[in-house]
Amino acid sequence: MGVPTTKIFPALHETISSAPSAAEEEVLAQWRAQQTFQAVQRARAQGRPFVFWEGPPTANGKPGIHHVAARTVRTASAATRPCSARA
């Protein structure tokens, strides 16, 4: 397998800050047209698996029930804290 070539992508226009969803759609359309995902899959086909050691527990697969429980408690406590009468 040869060394991957560097591809220079065209600069995005300035509407990114005013319309990020439109910019996302533009990038996705470019990736679809250029088959970027398929190119990455082909380039990594014989490589070692890429694993996220940091980040959300769902980055590498389905979360364990302990992750779901922890997120639920954290979200519930954050949602109810402003309602309490703490000074």
Secondary structure, 3 states (H helix, E strand, C coil): CCCCCCCCCCCCCHHHCCCHHHHHHHHHHHHHHHCHHHHHHHHHCCCCCCCCCCCCCCCCCCCCHHHHHHHHHHHHHHHHHHHCCCC
